[in-house]
Amino acid sequence: MVAMSGKVLIIEDDTRIANWVKVYFERAGYTATVANDGLSGLKLARRTAPDLIVLDLMLPRIEGVELCKILRRDSDVPIIMLTAKEAPAERIVGLESGADDYIVKPFDPDEVIARAEAVLRRVQNRVQDVLTRGNITLNETTGVVTVDGEPVTLTHAQTELLSTFMRHPNQLLTRDQLISLTFDDDFDGFDRAIDSQVARLRKQINRDGRQPIQTVYGAGYRFVGE
């Protein structure tokens, strides 16, 4: 595993788990800070501007999904959500709230580090390029997306997904291909999760009924630029 560095904020009310994850991040070369409730986590996030947030779904004061939405409105910081709930619907809720990835408890701390580094690599190793397809422009250096010249706020996962679509215009992409091309197989993908990400991306880029991401029923999706 290639050593990386950066500031990580762990928002977890179980102090044993929080400290355990903190130690593993520090061993991997990160600076890690812990908050044990949602409100404290929000204040720390705003004050310290971390490079990555590890966020528990079930939190006191401000629960995880709501906190994720607030954090996403504030910035595009990568967020990995921890959840003890195994139902796919709960994972989808986490992704829909703006999380870039999720891990179900109980988990191996090495998996948390691996997923964190995968998310950070996707952010840090963007190809310096500007993609334009029709009325959509994506600056892969800054992550800035505009539609009809107006900026659009996307999560890191949504930005990467849009990049995949824009780099493969008019090409049928299956769900498995989208996961592989976008997330390097680090995304614990299942059909409903990737469908949810596509649906949220569509809402963000839709203008006046112009929707470039088309569903090919029974097969996948196709991005049709103007």
N, CA and C atoms as a LAMMPS dump frame, in Angstrom:
ITEM: TIMESTEP
0
ITEM: NUMBER OF ATOMS
678
ITEM: BOX BOUNDS ff ff ff
-5.0000000000000000e+02 5.0000000000000000e+02
-5.0000000000000000e+02 5.0000000000000000e+02
-5.0000000000000000e+02 5.0000000000000000e+02
ITEM: ATOMS id mol type element x y z
1 1 1 N 0.839 -1.188 0
2 1 2 C 0 0 0
3 1 3 C 0.878 1.244 0
4 2 1 N 0.639 2.175 -0.901
5 2 2 C 1.428 3.385 -0.993
6 2 3 C 1.012 4.337 0.117
7 3 1 N 1.988 4.832 0.881
8 3 2 C 1.685 5.74 1.981
9 3 3 C 1.2 7.071 1.435
10 4 1 N 0.173 7.605 2.065
11 4 2 C -0.353 8.895 1.69
12 4 3 C -0.414 9.74 2.956
13 5 1 N -0.831 10.97 2.814
14 5 2 C -0.929 11.839 3.972
15 5 3 C -2.11 12.77 3.79
16 6 1 N -2.478 13.441 4.867
17 6 2 C -3.598 14.357 4.816
18 6 3 C -4.315 14.371 6.147
19 7 1 N -5.294 15.264 6.254
20 7 2 C -6.065 15.4 7.482
21 7 3 C -7.37 14.623 7.367
22 8 1 N -7.601 13.758 8.335
23 8 2 C -8.819 12.951 8.354
24 8 3 C -9.626 13.304 9.599
25 9 1 N -10.908 13.537 9.42
26 9 2 C -11.82 13.763 10.537
27 9 3 C -12.719 12.541 10.671
28 10 1 N -12.702 11.917 11.838
29 10 2 C -13.52 10.733 12.125
30 10 3 C -14.661 11.164 13.032
31 11 1 N -15.889 11.035 12.556
32 11 2 C -17.066 11.425 13.341
33 11 3 C -17.811 10.142 13.703
34 12 1 N -17.632 9.698 14.926
35 12 2 C -18.118 8.386 15.377
36 12 3 C -18.39 8.459 16.875
37 13 1 N -19.596 8.078 17.303
38 13 2 C -19.951 8.203 18.722
39 13 3 C -19.444 7.046 19.571
40 14 1 N -19.078 5.936 18.966
41 14 2 C -18.473 4.831 19.697
42 14 3 C -16.984 5.136 19.842
43 15 1 N -16.568 5.545 21.042
44 15 2 C -15.183 5.995 21.224
45 15 3 C -14.169 4.891 20.938
46 16 1 N -14.545 3.657 21.224
47 16 2 C -13.62 2.543 20.96
48 16 3 C -13.353 2.424 19.464
49 17 1 N -14.408 2.453 18.661
50 17 2 C -14.243 2.357 17.21
51 17 3 C -13.515 3.587 16.68
52 18 1 N -13.899 4.764 17.187
53 18 2 C -13.292 6.007 16.702
54 18 3 C -11.788 6.017 16.947
55 19 1 N -11.392 5.648 18.147
56 19 2 C -9.961 5.655 18.477
57 19 3 C -9.2 4.578 17.717
58 20 1 N -9.865 3.457 17.498
59 20 2 C -9.282 2.36 16.737
60 20 3 C -9.001 2.806 15.298
61 21 1 N -9.982 3.441 14.659
62 21 2 C -9.817 3.925 13.293
63 21 3 C -8.759 5.03 13.253
64 22 1 N -8.779 5.899 14.252
65 22 2 C -7.797 6.99 14.332
66 22 3 C -6.372 6.438 14.348
67 23 1 N -6.131 5.432 15.163
68 23 2 C -4.794 4.84 15.256
69 23 3 C -4.356 4.284 13.902
70 24 1 N -5.26 3.619 13.203
71 24 2 C -4.898 3.035 11.906
72 24 3 C -4.574 4.115 10.883
73 25 1 N -5.334 5.219 10.89
74 25 2 C -5.02 6.306 9.967
75 25 3 C -3.661 6.918 10.297
76 26 1 N -3.389 7.084 11.581
77 26 2 C -2.103 7.672 11.971
78 26 3 C -0.95 6.76 11.596
79 27 1 N -1.146 5.458 11.73
80 27 2 C -0.105 4.513 11.319
81 27 3 C 0.135 4.577 9.815
82 28 1 N -0.92 4.932 9.076
83 28 2 C -0.805 5.018 7.623
84 28 3 C -0.253 6.37 7.165
85 29 1 N 0.046 7.264 8.119
86 29 2 C 0.684 8.523 7.768
87 29 3 C -0.222 9.737 7.75
88 30 1 N -1.452 9.57 8.199
89 30 2 C -2.404 10.682 8.222
90 30 3 C -2.415 11.373 9.581
91 31 1 N -2.905 12.593 9.597
92 31 2 C -3.256 13.275 10.835
93 31 3 C -4.741 13.068 11.059
94 32 1 N -5.119 12.506 12.188
95 32 2 C -6.529 12.143 12.416
96 32 3 C -7.077 12.833 13.654
97 33 1 N -8.306 13.298 13.532
98 33 2 C -9.019 13.947 14.625
99 33 3 C -10.362 13.255 14.796
100 34 1 N -10.838 13.182 16.036
101 34 2 C -12.093 12.493 16.329
102 34 3 C -13.123 13.462 16.896
103 35 1 N -14.362 13.325 16.444
104 35 2 C -15.511 13.986 17.06
105 35 3 C -16.524 12.896 17.389
106 36 1 N -17.17 13.001 18.559
107 36 2 C -18.046 11.922 19.016
108 36 3 C -19.531 12.212 18.876
109 37 1 N -19.882 13.318 18.228
110 37 2 C -21.284 13.572 17.912
111 37 3 C -21.355 14.446 16.672
112 38 1 N -22.539 14.52 16.089
113 38 2 C -22.686 15.222 14.817
114 38 3 C -22.389 16.702 14.887
115 39 1 N -22.838 17.365 15.929
116 39 2 C -22.631 18.806 16.033
117 39 3 C -21.152 19.144 16.187
118 40 1 N -20.464 18.399 17.062
119 40 2 C -19.026 18.616 17.227
120 40 3 C -18.29 18.337 15.927
121 41 1 N -18.727 17.291 15.213
122 41 2 C -18.111 16.956 13.942
123 41 3 C -18.276 18.063 12.918
124 42 1 N -19.468 18.652 12.876
125 42 2 C -19.724 19.748 11.936
126 42 3 C -18.813 20.937 12.243
127 43 1 N -18.706 21.279 13.511
128 43 2 C -17.863 22.415 13.905
129 43 3 C -16.399 22.153 13.558
130 44 1 N -15.929 20.928 13.831
131 44 2 C -14.54 20.59 13.513
132 44 3 C -14.298 20.604 12.002
133 45 1 N -15.257 20.103 11.252
134 45 2 C -15.105 20.071 9.798
135 45 3 C -14.968 21.484 9.241
136 46 1 N -15.785 22.392 9.763
137 46 2 C -15.74 23.768 9.286
138 46 3 C -14.474 24.489 9.734
139 47 1 N -13.966 24.115 10.899
140 47 2 C -12.791 24.806 11.43
141 47 3 C -11.486 24.273 10.847
142 48 1 N -11.416 22.961 10.602
143 48 2 C -10.134 22.358 10.218
144 48 3 C -10.009 22.022 8.736
145 49 1 N -11.132 22.049 7.982
146 49 2 C -11.11 21.743 6.547
147 49 3 C -10.335 20.458 6.246
148 50 1 N -10.826 19.303 6.715
149 50 2 C -10.105 18.043 6.495
150 50 3 C -10.089 17.642 5.024
151 51 1 N -9.15 16.753 4.7
152 51 2 C -9.059 16.216 3.338
153 51 3 C -10.028 15.055 3.13
154 52 1 N -10.475 14.451 4.223
155 52 2 C -11.375 13.298 4.159
156 52 3 C -12.161 13.226 5.461
157 53 1 N -13.43 12.844 5.366
158 53 2 C -14.255 12.647 6.56
159 53 3 C -14.765 11.214 6.578
160 54 1 N -14.578 10.545 7.708
161 54 2 C -15.151 9.219 7.944
162 54 3 C -16.329 9.442 8.898
163 55 1 N -17.527 9.137 8.439
164 55 2 C -18.748 9.568 9.123
165 55 3 C -19.644 8.385 9.474
166 56 1 N -19.989 8.262 10.752
167 56 2 C -20.91 7.216 11.182
168 56 3 C -22.337 7.609 10.816
169 57 1 N -23.133 6.626 10.473
170 57 2 C -24.523 6.904 10.098
171 57 3 C -25.378 7.273 11.301
172 58 1 N -25.176 6.582 12.422
173 58 2 C -26 6.806 13.616
174 58 3 C -25.219 7.651 14.615
175 59 1 N -25.606 8.928 14.747
176 59 2 C -24.898 9.858 15.621
177 59 3 C -25.878 10.636 16.489
178 60 1 N -25.454 11.021 17.703
179 60 2 C -26.28 11.931 18.507
180 60 3 C -26.14 13.364 18.014
181 61 1 N -27.102 14.2 18.389
182 61 2 C -27.149 15.638 18.127
183 61 3 C -27.463 15.961 16.672
184 62 1 N -26.634 15.538 15.734
185 62 2 C -26.99 15.6 14.311
186 62 3 C -26.694 14.225 13.73
187 63 1 N -27.715 13.536 13.226
188 63 2 C -27.482 12.179 12.73
189 63 3 C -26.742 12.216 11.398
190 64 1 N -26.144 11.06 11.059
191 64 2 C -25.178 11.005 9.983
192 64 3 C -25.661 11.457 8.625
193 65 1 N -26.859 11.043 8.22
194 65 2 C -27.355 11.409 6.894
195 65 3 C -27.552 12.917 6.797
196 66 1 N -28.158 13.508 7.827
197 66 2 C -28.375 14.954 7.814
198 66 3 C -27.049 15.7 7.831
199 67 1 N -26.095 15.218 8.635
200 67 2 C -24.791 15.847 8.694
201 67 3 C -24.084 15.759 7.347
202 68 1 N -24.212 14.632 6.691
203 68 2 C -23.6 14.46 5.376
204 68 3 C -24.154 15.482 4.393
205 69 1 N -25.446 15.708 4.427
206 69 2 C -26.063 16.699 3.534
207 69 3 C -25.542 18.1 3.824
208 70 1 N -25.398 18.43 5.125
209 70 2 C -24.888 19.751 5.509
210 70 3 C -23.446 19.911 5.035
211 71 1 N -22.627 18.889 5.291
212 71 2 C -21.23 18.941 4.87
213 71 3 C -21.118 19.085 3.357
214 72 1 N -21.976 18.384 2.642
215 72 2 C -21.928 18.444 1.184
216 72 3 C -22.309 19.828 0.672
217 73 1 N -23.219 20.514 1.373
218 73 2 C -23.55 21.88 0.974
219 73 3 C -22.371 22.818 1.223
220 74 1 N -21.581 22.519 2.258
221 74 2 C -20.438 23.371 2.607
222 74 3 C -19.262 23.176 1.66
223 75 1 N -19.015 21.94 1.25
224 75 2 C -17.817 21.661 0.461
225 75 3 C -17.974 20.34 -0.286
226 76 1 N -16.944 20.018 -1.081
227 76 2 C -16.926 18.739 -1.804
228 76 3 C -15.931 17.772 -1.175
229 77 1 N -15.674 17.927 0.135
230 77 2 C -14.748 17.037 0.831
231 77 3 C -15.199 15.58 0.676
232 78 1 N -14.284 14.665 0.379
233 78 2 C -14.668 13.253 0.274
234 78 3 C -15.2 12.727 1.607
235 79 1 N -16.278 11.953 1.543
236 79 2 C -16.914 11.415 2.75
237 79 3 C -17.095 9.911 2.582
238 80 1 N -16.598 9.156 3.57
239 80 2 C -16.858 7.715 3.64
240 80 3 C -17.779 7.485 4.827
241 81 1 N -18.906 6.841 4.589
242 81 2 C -19.889 6.642 5.641
243 81 3 C -19.755 5.25 6.244
244 82 1 N -19.75 5.188 7.577
245 82 2 C -19.758 3.922 8.295
246 82 3 C -21.17 3.621 8.744
247 83 1 N -21.623 2.416 8.52
248 83 2 C -22.974 2.069 8.932
249 83 3 C -23.025 0.655 9.477
250 84 1 N -23.793 0.459 10.538
251 84 2 C -23.988 -0.875 11.1
252 84 3 C -25.158 -1.57 10.433
253 85 1 N -25.842 -0.866 9.551
254 85 2 C -27.031 -1.43 8.908
255 85 3 C -26.633 -2.09 7.602
256 86 1 N -27.103 -3.312 7.425
257 86 2 C -26.688 -4.09 6.272
258 86 3 C -27.663 -4.004 5.104
259 87 1 N -28.852 -3.449 5.322
260 87 2 C -29.837 -3.398 4.25
261 87 3 C -29.347 -2.496 3.128
262 88 1 N -29.451 -2.931 1.873
263 88 2 C -29.031 -2.087 0.749
264 88 3 C -29.674 -0.707 0.763
265 89 1 N -30.921 -0.626 1.223
266 89 2 C -31.607 0.671 1.248
267 89 3 C -30.859 1.666 2.108
268 90 1 N -30.279 1.217 3.228
269 90 2 C -29.541 2.123 4.101
270 90 3 C -28.26 2.602 3.423
271 91 1 N -27.632 1.739 2.664
272 91 2 C -26.428 2.148 1.956
273 91 3 C -26.776 3.185 0.896
274 92 1 N -27.883 2.976 0.201
275 92 2 C -28.303 3.918 -0.83
276 92 3 C -28.601 5.276 -0.221
277 93 1 N -29.248 5.287 0.959
278 93 2 C -29.522 6.552 1.643
279 93 3 C -28.218 7.297 1.903
280 94 1 N -27.194 6.58 2.329
281 94 2 C -25.904 7.206 2.575
282 94 3 C -25.31 7.813 1.319
283 95 1 N -25.358 7.086 0.215
284 95 2 C -24.832 7.606 -1.044
285 95 3 C -25.659 8.781 -1.547
286 96 1 N -26.961 8.694 -1.378
287 96 2 C -27.824 9.773 -1.839
288 96 3 C -27.632 11.047 -1.023
289 97 1 N -27.183 10.92 0.209
290 97 2 C -26.969 12.106 1.037
291 97 3 C -25.671 12.816 0.677
292 98 1 N -24.87 12.204 -0.194
293 98 2 C -23.651 12.851 -0.658
294 98 3 C -22.372 12.122 -0.346
295 99 1 N -22.453 10.955 0.309
296 99 2 C -21.244 10.193 0.622
297 99 3 C -20.613 9.644 -0.657
298 100 1 N -19.293 9.535 -0.644
299 100 2 C -18.571 9.005 -1.801
300 100 3 C -18.415 7.498 -1.737
301 101 1 N -18.487 6.94 -0.547
302 101 2 C -18.358 5.502 -0.369
303 101 3 C -18.941 5.153 0.994
304 102 1 N -19.111 3.879 1.275
305 102 2 C -19.632 3.448 2.565
306 102 3 C -18.971 2.129 2.936
307 103 1 N -18.936 1.87 4.231
308 103 2 C -18.414 0.601 4.748
309 103 3 C -19.36 0.119 5.828
310 104 1 N -19.731 -1.148 5.758
311 104 2 C -20.664 -1.723 6.722
312 104 3 C -19.902 -2.323 7.897
313 105 1 N -20.313 -1.976 9.121
314 105 2 C -19.736 -2.57 10.328
315 105 3 C -20.263 -3.991 10.502
316 106 1 N -19.461 -4.889 11.09
317 106 2 C -18.059 -4.709 11.497
318 106 3 C -17.144 -4.715 10.276
319 107 1 N -16.057 -3.972 10.355
320 107 2 C -15.179 -3.847 9.21
321 107 3 C -13.733 -4.048 9.632
322 108 1 N -12.905 -4.351 8.645
323 108 2 C -11.462 -4.442 8.842
324 108 3 C -10.903 -3.027 8.691
325 109 1 N -10.159 -2.506 9.667
326 109 2 C -9.631 -1.146 9.543
327 109 3 C -8.742 -0.958 8.325
328 110 1 N -8.082 -2.039 7.889
329 110 2 C -7.283 -1.928 6.669
330 110 3 C -8.166 -1.608 5.468
331 111 1 N -9.408 -2.105 5.491
332 111 2 C -10.334 -1.804 4.405
333 111 3 C -10.686 -0.321 4.414
334 112 1 N -10.854 0.256 5.61
335 112 2 C -11.152 1.684 5.709
336 112 3 C -10.023 2.494 5.09
337 113 1 N -8.772 2.137 5.43
338 113 2 C -7.62 2.848 4.882
339 113 3 C -7.56 2.694 3.367
340 114 1 N -7.783 1.473 2.891
341 114 2 C -7.717 1.215 1.446
342 114 3 C -8.774 2.012 0.7
343 115 1 N -9.975 2.043 1.241
344 115 2 C -11.046 2.798 0.585
345 115 3 C -10.774 4.297 0.647
346 116 1 N -10.239 4.754 1.775
347 116 2 C -9.899 6.173 1.915
348 116 3 C -8.865 6.568 0.871
349 117 1 N -7.842 5.741 0.705
350 117 2 C -6.796 6.071 -0.248
351 117 3 C -7.308 6.002 -1.679
352 118 1 N -8.25 5.102 -1.95
353 118 2 C -8.841 5.034 -3.284
354 118 3 C -9.622 6.311 -3.584
355 119 1 N -10.404 6.777 -2.612
356 119 2 C -11.169 8.012 -2.791
357 119 3 C -10.227 9.198 -2.991
358 120 1 N -9.186 9.285 -2.162
359 120 2 C -8.251 10.406 -2.263
360 120 3 C -7.463 10.368 -3.576
361 121 1 N -7.126 9.164 -4.046
362 121 2 C -6.433 9.073 -5.336
363 121 3 C -7.305 9.611 -6.454
364 122 1 N -8.601 9.279 -6.399
365 122 2 C -9.501 9.76 -7.441
366 122 3 C -9.568 11.281 -7.432
367 123 1 N -9.433 11.866 -6.251
368 123 2 C -9.494 13.322 -6.132
369 123 3 C -8.173 13.96 -6.557
370 124 1 N -7.07 13.396 -6.074
371 124 2 C -5.765 14.027 -6.257
372 124 3 C -5.147 13.775 -7.629
373 125 1 N -5.491 12.655 -8.25
374 125 2 C -4.837 12.285 -9.507
375 125 3 C -5.684 12.572 -10.732
376 126 1 N -6.494 13.589 -10.653
377 126 2 C -7.302 13.961 -11.814
378 126 3 C -6.391 14.358 -12.987
379 127 1 N -6.759 13.914 -14.152
380 127 2 C -6.063 14.361 -15.346
381 127 3 C -6.379 15.842 -15.546
382 128 1 N -5.331 16.632 -15.819
383 128 2 C -5.552 18.058 -16.013
384 128 3 C -6.146 18.257 -17.396
385 129 1 N -7.454 18.354 -17.441
386 129 2 C -8.141 18.42 -18.72
387 129 3 C -9.509 19.041 -18.508
388 130 1 N -10.051 19.622 -19.555
389 130 2 C -11.398 20.16 -19.526
390 130 3 C -12.214 19.427 -20.577
391 131 1 N -13.269 18.784 -20.124
392 131 2 C -14.157 18.058 -21.032
393 131 3 C -15.386 18.906 -21.32
394 132 1 N -15.802 18.946 -22.569
395 132 2 C -17.016 19.664 -22.945
396 132 3 C -17.846 18.766 -23.85
397 133 1 N -19.07 18.561 -23.453
398 133 2 C -20.022 17.807 -24.263
399 133 3 C -21.337 18.574 -24.238
400 134 1 N -21.692 19.155 -25.386
401 134 2 C -22.928 19.93 -25.438
402 134 3 C -22.866 21.118 -24.493
403 135 1 N -23.846 21.213 -23.587
404 135 2 C -23.923 22.345 -22.658
405 135 3 C -23.225 22.069 -21.329
406 136 1 N -22.481 20.953 -21.243
407 136 2 C -21.83 20.561 -19.992
408 136 3 C -20.314 20.66 -20.136
409 137 1 N -19.69 21.28 -19.141
410 137 2 C -18.236 21.373 -19.1
411 137 3 C -17.745 20.846 -17.758
412 138 1 N -16.708 20.029 -17.79
413 138 2 C -16.107 19.472 -16.578
414 138 3 C -14.613 19.745 -16.592
415 139 1 N -14.15 20.528 -15.619
416 139 2 C -12.726 20.764 -15.443
417 139 3 C -12.209 19.687 -14.498
418 140 1 N -11.431 18.754 -15.022
419 140 2 C -10.986 17.623 -14.208
420 140 3 C -9.85 17.99 -13.259
421 141 1 N -9.269 19.171 -13.44
422 141 2 C -8.247 19.627 -12.504
423 141 3 C -8.891 20.154 -11.23
424 142 1 N -9.911 20.977 -11.411
425 142 2 C -10.562 21.615 -10.257
426 142 3 C -11.815 20.89 -9.805
427 143 1 N -12.366 20.028 -10.675
428 143 2 C -13.615 19.364 -10.349
429 143 3 C -14.839 20.23 -10.577
430 144 1 N -14.652 21.409 -11.165
431 144 2 C -15.773 22.328 -11.391
432 144 3 C -16.584 21.866 -12.596
433 145 1 N -17.904 21.786 -12.405
434 145 2 C -18.822 21.392 -13.465
435 145 3 C -19.767 22.554 -13.73
436 146 1 N -19.971 22.873 -14.996
437 146 2 C -20.963 23.887 -15.357
438 146 3 C -21.937 23.3 -16.364
439 147 1 N -23.175 23.734 -16.256
440 147 2 C -24.212 23.38 -17.223
441 147 3 C -24.824 24.691 -17.705
442 148 1 N -24.788 24.912 -19.005
443 148 2 C -25.21 26.193 -19.58
444 148 3 C -24.448 27.356 -18.952
445 149 1 N -23.185 27.107 -18.6
446 149 2 C -22.348 28.148 -18.042
447 149 3 C -22.525 28.4 -16.561
448 150 1 N -23.475 27.715 -15.937
449 150 2 C -23.736 27.886 -14.512
450 150 3 C -23.116 26.74 -13.723
451 151 1 N -22.41 27.05 -12.619
452 151 2 C -21.774 25.979 -11.833
453 151 3 C -22.794 25.054 -11.192
454 152 1 N -22.434 23.784 -11.117
455 152 2 C -23.287 22.752 -10.529
456 152 3 C -22.492 22.066 -9.425
457 153 1 N -23.117 21.86 -8.279
458 153 2 C -22.444 21.195 -7.163
459 153 3 C -22.676 19.692 -7.238
460 154 1 N -21.585 18.946 -7.362
461 154 2 C -21.655 17.489 -7.401
462 154 3 C -20.739 16.911 -6.328
463 155 1 N -21.053 15.721 -5.862
464 155 2 C -20.128 15.001 -4.984
465 155 3 C -18.957 14.502 -5.827
466 156 1 N -17.893 14.059 -5.159
467 156 2 C -16.757 13.502 -5.889
468 156 3 C -17.194 12.308 -6.73
469 157 1 N -18.021 11.452 -6.142
470 157 2 C -18.475 10.271 -6.866
471 157 3 C -19.263 10.667 -8.111
472 158 1 N -20.129 11.67 -7.985
473 158 2 C -20.925 12.114 -9.129
474 158 3 C -20.045 12.757 -10.193
475 159 1 N -19.027 13.507 -9.754
476 159 2 C -18.112 14.128 -10.712
477 159 3 C -17.345 13.066 -11.487
478 160 1 N -16.88 12.042 -10.788
479 160 2 C -16.157 10.962 -11.461
480 160 3 C -17.074 10.206 -12.419
481 161 1 N -18.312 10.015 -11.999
482 161 2 C -19.273 9.318 -12.86
483 161 3 C -19.545 10.133 -14.117
484 162 1 N -19.712 11.452 -13.948
485 162 2 C -19.931 12.322 -15.11
486 162 3 C -18.724 12.277 -16.039
487 163 1 N -17.517 12.271 -15.467
488 163 2 C -16.309 12.184 -16.283
489 163 3 C -16.304 10.91 -17.12
490 164 1 N -16.691 9.802 -16.518
491 164 2 C -16.751 8.539 -17.26
492 164 3 C -17.716 8.643 -18.43
493 165 1 N -18.897 9.19 -18.169
494 165 2 C -19.877 9.351 -19.245
495 165 3 C -19.335 10.259 -20.354
496 166 1 N -18.739 11.386 -19.958
497 166 2 C -18.279 12.354 -20.953
498 166 3 C -17.092 11.835 -21.748
499 167 1 N -16.31 10.929 -21.161
500 167 2 C -15.176 10.336 -21.869
501 167 3 C -15.604 9.171 -22.768
502 168 1 N -16.848 8.761 -22.641
503 168 2 C -17.361 7.662 -23.474
504 168 3 C -18.7 8.063 -24.093
505 169 1 N -18.711 9.157 -24.864
506 169 2 C -19.989 9.625 -25.432
507 169 3 C -20.565 8.624 -26.426
508 170 1 N -21.882 8.514 -26.394
509 170 2 C -22.63 7.672 -27.341
510 170 3 C -22.298 6.191 -27.22
511 171 1 N -21.672 5.812 -26.115
512 171 2 C -21.29 4.411 -25.908
513 171 3 C -22.185 3.795 -24.835
514 172 1 N -22.69 2.613 -25.107
515 172 2 C -23.469 1.891 -24.103
516 172 3 C -22.533 1.413 -22.999
517 173 1 N -22.837 1.796 -21.762
518 173 2 C -22.04 1.37 -20.612
519 173 3 C -22.922 0.572 -19.662
520 174 1 N -22.535 -0.65 -19.384
521 174 2 C -23.275 -1.446 -18.416
522 174 3 C -22.979 -0.928 -17.01
523 175 1 N -23.738 -1.38 -16.047
524 175 2 C -23.492 -0.973 -14.659
525 175 3 C -22.108 -1.422 -14.202
526 176 1 N -21.737 -2.643 -14.558
527 176 2 C -20.411 -3.138 -14.177
528 176 3 C -19.308 -2.3 -14.813
529 177 1 N -19.498 -1.878 -16.059
530 177 2 C -18.497 -1.037 -16.717
531 177 3 C -18.398 0.326 -16.045
532 178 1 N -19.523 0.889 -15.666
533 178 2 C -19.515 2.181 -14.977
534 178 3 C -18.741 2.097 -13.669
535 179 1 N -18.98 1.026 -12.922
536 179 2 C -18.274 0.834 -11.652
537 179 3 C -16.781 0.681 -11.893
538 180 1 N -16.391 -0.145 -12.865
539 180 2 C -14.985 -0.406 -13.141
540 180 3 C -14.273 0.84 -13.656
541 181 1 N -14.891 1.551 -14.593
542 181 2 C -14.269 2.732 -15.194
543 181 3 C -14.207 3.901 -14.231
544 182 1 N -15.218 4.005 -13.352
545 182 2 C -15.322 5.174 -12.479
546 182 3 C -14.615 4.969 -11.155
547 183 1 N -14.771 3.791 -10.573
548 183 2 C -14.319 3.576 -9.2
549 183 3 C -13.188 2.562 -9.089
550 184 1 N -12.631 2.129 -10.211
551 184 2 C -11.513 1.169 -10.187
552 184 3 C -11.843 -0.064 -9.366
553 185 1 N -13.098 -0.464 -9.39
554 185 2 C -13.576 -1.654 -8.681
555 185 3 C -13.489 -1.521 -7.161
556 186 1 N -13.221 -0.29 -6.639
557 186 2 C -13.202 -0.079 -5.189
558 186 3 C -14.606 0.137 -4.644
559 187 1 N -15.535 0.466 -5.534
560 187 2 C -16.92 0.702 -5.143
561 187 3 C -17.616 -0.64 -4.939
562 188 1 N -18.19 -0.823 -3.742
563 188 2 C -18.904 -2.073 -3.463
564 188 3 C -20.254 -1.975 -4.159
565 189 1 N -20.203 -2.085 -5.48
566 189 2 C -21.359 -1.707 -6.28
567 189 3 C -22.39 -2.808 -6.404
568 190 1 N -23.62 -2.397 -6.319
569 190 2 C -24.726 -3.253 -6.694
570 190 3 C -25.646 -2.365 -7.508
571 191 1 N -26.495 -2.989 -8.313
572 191 2 C -27.235 -2.261 -9.333
573 191 3 C -27.983 -1.05 -8.79
574 192 1 N -28.662 -1.216 -7.657
575 192 2 C -29.474 -0.12 -7.146
576 192 3 C -28.618 1.056 -6.694
577 193 1 N -27.41 0.771 -6.202
578 193 2 C -26.529 1.858 -5.759
579 193 3 C -26.046 2.684 -6.941
580 194 1 N -25.602 2.048 -8.017
581 194 2 C -25.125 2.804 -9.172
582 194 3 C -26.295 3.494 -9.844
583 195 1 N -27.461 2.863 -9.853
584 195 2 C -28.649 3.513 -10.402
585 195 3 C -28.984 4.78 -9.621
586 196 1 N -28.819 4.712 -8.312
587 196 2 C -29.089 5.872 -7.467
588 196 3 C -28.126 7.011 -7.78
589 197 1 N -26.856 6.687 -7.959
590 197 2 C -25.872 7.715 -8.296
591 197 3 C -26.197 8.357 -9.643
592 198 1 N -26.57 7.546 -10.613
593 198 2 C -26.92 8.075 -11.935
594 198 3 C -28.147 8.971 -11.833
595 199 1 N -29.14 8.547 -11.052
596 199 2 C -30.368 9.334 -10.914
597 199 3 C -30.077 10.699 -10.315
598 200 1 N -29.227 10.752 -9.299
599 200 2 C -28.883 12.032 -8.669
600 200 3 C -28.075 12.913 -9.611
601 201 1 N -27.171 12.307 -10.365
602 201 2 C -26.411 13.067 -11.348
603 201 3 C -27.337 13.656 -12.404
604 202 1 N -28.285 12.87 -12.846
605 202 2 C -29.242 13.36 -13.842
606 202 3 C -29.985 14.605 -13.363
607 203 1 N -30.416 14.574 -12.111
608 203 2 C -31.145 15.721 -11.571
609 203 3 C -30.298 16.98 -11.597
610 204 1 N -29.005 16.82 -11.347
611 204 2 C -28.117 17.979 -11.273
612 204 3 C -27.824 18.581 -12.643
613 205 1 N -27.8 17.766 -13.684
614 205 2 C -27.396 18.274 -14.999
615 205 3 C -28.563 18.483 -15.95
616 206 1 N -29.768 18.133 -15.528
617 206 2 C -30.939 18.314 -16.383
618 206 3 C -31.252 19.798 -16.54
619 207 1 N -31.451 20.244 -17.766
620 207 2 C -31.831 21.624 -18.036
621 207 3 C -32.881 21.646 -19.142
622 208 1 N -34.038 22.222 -18.799
623 208 2 C -35.104 22.409 -19.795
624 208 3 C -35.439 21.118 -20.538
625 209 1 N -35.442 20.026 -19.792
626 209 2 C -35.789 18.742 -20.391
627 209 3 C -34.683 18.1 -21.197
628 210 1 N -33.506 18.747 -21.235
629 210 2 C -32.374 18.167 -21.965
630 210 3 C -31.619 17.246 -21.018
631 211 1 N -31.67 15.961 -21.279
632 211 2 C -31.048 14.972 -20.398
633 211 3 C -30.134 14.079 -21.224
634 212 1 N -28.806 14.301 -21.122
635 212 2 C -27.891 13.524 -21.98
636 212 3 C -27.696 12.075 -21.555
637 213 1 N -28.008 11.738 -20.284
638 213 2 C -27.801 10.364 -19.826
639 213 3 C -29.076 9.577 -20.084
640 214 1 N -29.008 8.685 -21.026
641 214 2 C -30.17 7.896 -21.42
642 214 3 C -30.09 6.486 -20.843
643 215 1 N -31.236 5.965 -20.442
644 215 2 C -31.313 4.581 -19.973
645 215 3 C -31.526 3.647 -21.157
646 216 1 N -30.701 2.633 -21.25
647 216 2 C -30.9 1.585 -22.24
648 216 3 C -31.438 0.391 -21.462
649 217 1 N -32.728 0.212 -21.496
650 217 2 C -33.383 -0.744 -20.612
651 217 3 C -32.837 -2.159 -20.785
652 218 1 N -32.504 -2.752 -19.646
653 218 2 C -31.979 -4.096 -19.652
654 218 3 C -30.505 -4.181 -19.969
655 219 1 N -29.871 -3.008 -20.224
656 219 2 C -28.466 -3.04 -20.631
657 219 3 C -27.59 -2.091 -19.823
658 220 1 N -28.014 -0.847 -19.644
659 220 2 C -27.181 0.115 -18.93
660 220 3 C -27.551 1.545 -19.295
661 221 1 N -26.523 2.365 -19.567
662 221 2 C -26.739 3.788 -19.821
663 221 3 C -25.879 4.24 -21.002
664 222 1 N -26.336 5.332 -21.623
665 222 2 C -25.576 5.933 -22.709
666 222 3 C -25.614 7.454 -22.553
667 223 1 N -24.435 8.101 -22.676
668 223 2 C -24.35 9.561 -22.621
669 223 3 C -24.366 10.083 -24.056
670 224 1 N -25.373 10.879 -24.376
671 224 2 C -25.524 11.428 -25.713
672 224 3 C -25.317 12.933 -25.668
673 225 1 N -24.137 13.389 -26.098
674 225 2 C -23.848 14.82 -26.124
675 225 3 C -24.502 15.479 -27.317
676 226 1 N -24.751 16.76 -27.165
677 226 2 C -25.368 17.492 -28.269
678 226 3 C -24.365 17.744 -29.381
